[in-house]
Amino acid sequence: MTVVPGAVGAWRRAALDAVGGYPEDTLAEDQDLTIAIQTQGYRVQFDPSAVAWTEAPESFRALAKQRFRWAFGTLQCLWKHRAILRTRRPSGLALVGLGSLSQNQIAPALLKTKQCRLTALVSGSAPTMSALAARYKISASSCYTYDDFDRIAENPDVDFVFIELPNSMHAEFTARAARAGKHVLCEKPMANSVKECRAMIAGCERAGVQLAIAYRCQFEPHHVEAMRLAHERVFGAVKFIEASFGFRIGDAGQWRLKKSLAGGGALMDVGIYVVQAARYLTGEEPEWLFATEAKTDRAKFKEVDETICWTMKFPSGVIANCSTNYVVNGIDRCWVGAERGWFELNPAFNYTRIEGRTCEGPMRLPQTDHFALELDDFARCIVEKRPSRVSGAEGLADMKVIEAIYKSIERGKPVTLR
Ligand code: NAD
């Protein structure tokens, strides 16, 4: 949709705020606003039953004036938004690792994106790769094994790679993608240590490519609203956060339970969403934390953590009481208490069906494909040459907190973060 005539447009306040309000520098404000809002990733929906009234010119002179205004305004909009016209081609991406997330969430989400297209595959399994290549029409010359991945440098159809491998492989493939001159979107957790995160950031900076971490919740409307409620102090300053995310993990032989591949257990896999949420809701880094760990199945969780509870204190005085586990289903929530009220997301961190409410009632927000939103955002960052809001620095900040949590467990006492 290229234009919503001003008389009939109904704009969400958050969308208007995201583009800096109603434009005053073009004569076709409705057209300008429609383009700006879509560029920010919002969808414009057409309502066939909407009724509205608009001005009809009463003389030839008024008609000519209206038409001139419209034509001139259109030219102004084309000039103002020329970056989009120049880069109409969607960014091509290579999926690196074709496991569950790639096949069941990312590949389908790609069909819903506006700015991305799947142009290459990277896998260690020839049958999986050829099945996906056939389904998504990827030529054999754009299919790579882990060994010949570096040849991707010669593929002009690949603008960025999306790394969907076990955590221990994120750092290596980020470094190789950067050397190949490709931008990198990397799954969470960014890597297995702060040291690796730092090396990934430095490698991408050296190569002049962008690095973002796939923190899908930061683009999800309920999380965006929760951030707004917290940052704008809608119910006063935030005072207390309680957040938990866990699930009952199956197969004891999987990589998620091997320290060398996963780096840790529930905390690295899903507890990281809780760390992220506490950080983006407060807009602060924790200055102090205390963590404890429990294991009810020592054989299954021999190498990695099963259940961790931790408390973080932020500089403003906010306390976040958090937990994560690999043994029970159904805990997936984030509750925020402020001076004059509260709000919560529950379920909070799922792929689908996020729900939110405040002390005043339910949040009535659309359900979206988080993966499509994060992909389009990264593609826009590449085109517009601006850093992602979920850049490598965000992944590094989470990893600092995670390492401090493990340190606190090991020492049996609180840890101060610098
Ligand atoms: P998965 O086990 O389903 O897939 C992993 C892929 O890596 C497979 O294709 C496998 O063949 C390949 N692989 C290569 N070397 C391997 C090795 N040595 N051992 C095991 N597998 C190996 O895992 P997944 O669920 O797709 O997770 C991939 C990444 O995505 C992880 O970093 C995970 O944390 C992340 N993830 C993110 C979300 C999210 O919501 N953002 C959800 C799930 C997973």
Residues whose N, C-alpha, C, O or C-beta is under 5 A from the ligand:
A	BS01	NAD	G97 L98 G99 S100 L101 S102 E164 L165 P166 N167 E187 K188 P189 A214 W255
